[in-house]
Amino acid sequence: MLPLASHAQTTAFGESFEGGLGSFIPVNGTQVNQWHAGRAAGNGGSEPGSQAAYISNNGGTGHAYDTNATSIAHLYSDVTLPAGNVFELSFDWQNQGEPGERDYLKVYLVPTSFTPTAGALPAGSGVVPITPLGLCQRTGFGHLTLPLPVGATTGPTTVRLVFTWANNIITGTQPPAAIDNVTVTAQTALPLPAGTYTVDNSQPASATNFSSLAAAIQRLNQAPPAGAVTFEVAAGQTFAQELPPLLASGTPTQRIVFRKAGSGANPVVLSNGGPAAIDVVGSDFVTFDGIDVRAVGPGPVCGYRVRGASATDGTRGIVVRNAAITLNRATPGSVGLLQATGTSLGTAAPTDSLGTHRNNRYLDLTISNAVGGLWLVSSSSTYPDNKTEVANVAVGNGTPGDIGNTGLTYGIRAENQRQLSVHDNVIRGVQASAASVYGLYTLALQGSGAAACRIYNNRISDIRFNNPTSGSTAFSVNGMVLDPLTGTTAGSTTIYCYNNEINDLRRDYAGTTTTPSRLLRGLQITTLGNANNNQIMVWHNTVAVGDPAAAAFSNVTLEFAGSATSGGLLDVRNNIFVNTTASQSAGKHYAYFALNPSAGPVGSTVDYNNLYLTDANGGILAHTTTADYTSLADWRAASGQEVHSLSVDPRLATTSPLLPGNPALDNQGTPLAGVATDLAGTPRNRTAPDMGAYEFTVLSNRLPRRAQLGLTAYPVPFTQALTVRLTQALPAAATLQLVDALGRLVCQASLPAHSTQLTLPGLAALPSGAYVLRFITADGQQQALPLLH
């Protein structure tokens, strides 16, 4: 027995195509690719049989389509619905086709007075897409259950069901669409009672257990829950069914929660195709906690997809956390997590604020083997998404090229977002071979004051255009791009960008002539605009650029691409900008590049930075539209900026954390109230913070590992425990932090006042590698010891 509390289910319609097209009527016209029924596509699988309906370009003999002939063909049938309040359509389907609304299958609900026309998509009054985004990317049959949006009926009501095939002539992959075992059911369902349920496929369905995730989601879609409901999903289990889209909503105090239950590995949704493994449509206040997604074969286009149900029904309060999302980067456009509005991405463009996504959070995720990591996109700058948070997400598994393919590739991408917060993420191993590649890419950010956007504590590395034979200058490598919304009707935008670490960017280039194009950028600010008061704060970042293959093209550590001389403010302080590119005879390498007569618009502040070039041959410390400056003194005199800045070799560590090793940089920054800690969580010095992403102290060369406060740690390398000792007790308690090579805190303890020794136990399970022990006194003094495990 399912936990339904509903009346018996009635089958209102069924078609297996075993006798041909049966109750369905084809509308093929003169289209090259047409609907037929027969054995060419096989049987759908959910019911016994040998036939299906499918697209064919040779009269039904084969199941294939002509990718060089644009076609739109339809298959429709009338369905009479009995009394009920829940109606569901289920069917088997397949279609590899092409994503992006190119070669796809769609299903529509239309009035019986509407007859589709060959060569044209269904449109007009009463036409409702049941699958807003075209179905594709599936080479074998899958089974899908979708709610029919007809509302409650008290007696027989007839509607028309339309299956539409559409393809363009750009490209495409066989096979085209096929459908089978089309069923419409009706029932009267009561709300699912509040409480906790299990999802355990090793146990039979019961009043408190669902035997699959699909069954749990289907039950939620039938009627809103009566209160807070939690689904405890058994650890270690796999779920291979195609999940229906989740349409149900909770409330701020009565959430819908799916979470891992018990010890062991996360439960996994296995997906071998389709738009998304887990699809959240117009839902509010839903949490997925510890539910992994893994591609089988080509896999889905999206691991998780969060989209609006209509132009006035977005999502609110969605949380996805503690999950590993592993896709197939050979699948075009695959993305670990997509939050979207817009017709090309599965929903309508918002027409009011209710159609946007609000207060969604994506936390503690690992995304691997995808074309893109995480993409937030609203199709409307008038109605942007609001207050999305992305935190502690690891994009890429550390293998070069784990993220990316031939097309546009990114780690994290955010477009038309207001009050965006992106922090404490690791982006690495992102590569493209025939398009630009981005570590963290933003476009048209909005919000100021309390609604400002904040991008901080992110680590970006190993970003590469990987094509040794390419001589194109159209594609660039970008560590981070900051882009505020501009225009006369746009409100002001403030972006805070601080405590970020960017390094190891590379760009293959096989051109035979030198190009002045800047094909590699560490950090780019696109513009400030000239008709509003946009402000971009770039504070305490460490950006290191230096491509050994850059001899024939130009590259830059920090680029300000805005040309306006007024209308916005740029605040660049306490950063380390390093360009380690070797000698260039024609190409140029820059520490700072401004498409502006000065360092930025009038009123901007650029100071307390360290700008350094390893090789002055071809190196330009700073550039404006009027001149190149090879020395800090010349740049300071011309710009009126950088009064307290330095130009010294920071002697950065070669891998993260990029701690400086030059004592000349110690405590050379200026206090900034908005940055209380560094990238590793260490408190900033309140009077003289360090430049760059990290607070640091240069160690002496004496052995054992002894810092300036008399700190010793042993054994080194450490194994199960690490003992920390001071040569002299301190009058107040101090903090000890152990961070890994990515700067993540793995252990923290307090050394009591008047104590000289403390042991950090339980370290055996840590991965082998480099670590840093940080020692922070009560008055803000700090020391760091590099260690090995």
Secondary structure, 3 states (H helix, E strand, C coil): CCCCCECCCEEEEEECCCCCCCCCEEECCCCCCEEEEECCCCCCCCCCCCCEEEEECCCCCCCCCCCCCCEEEEEEEEEEECCECEEEEEEEEEECEECCCCEEEEEEEECCCCCCCCCCCCCCCCCEECCCCCECCEEEEEEEEEECCCCCECCCEEEEEEEEEEECCCCCECCCCEEEEEEEEEECECCCCCEEEEECCCCCCCCCEECCHHHHHHHHHHCCCCCCEEEEEECCCEECCCCCCECCCCCCCCCEEEEEECCCCCCEEEECCCCEEEEEECCECEEEECCEEEECCCCCCEEEEEECCECCECCECCEEEEEEEECCCCCCCCEEEEEECCHHHCCCCCCCHHHCCECCEEEEEEEECECEEEEEECCCCCCCEECCEEECCEECCCCCCCECCCCCEEEEEEECEECCEEECCEEEEEEECCCCEEEEEEECEEECHHHCEEEECCEEEEEEECCCCCCCCCCCEEEEEECECCCCCCCCEEEEEECCEEEEEEECCCCCCCEEEEEEEEEEECCCCCCCCEEEEEECCEEEECCCCHHHEEEEEEEECCCCCCCEEEEEECCEEEECCCCCCCCCEEEEEECCCCCCCCCCEEECCEEEECCCCCEEEEECCCCEECCHHHHHHHHCCCCCCECCCCCCCCCCCCCCCCHHHCCCCCCCCCCCECCCCCECCCCCCCCCCCCCCCCCCCCCCECCCCEEEECCCCCCCEEEEECCCCCCCEEEEEEECCCCEEEEEEECCCCCEEEECCCCCCCCCEEEEEEECCCCCEEEEEEEC
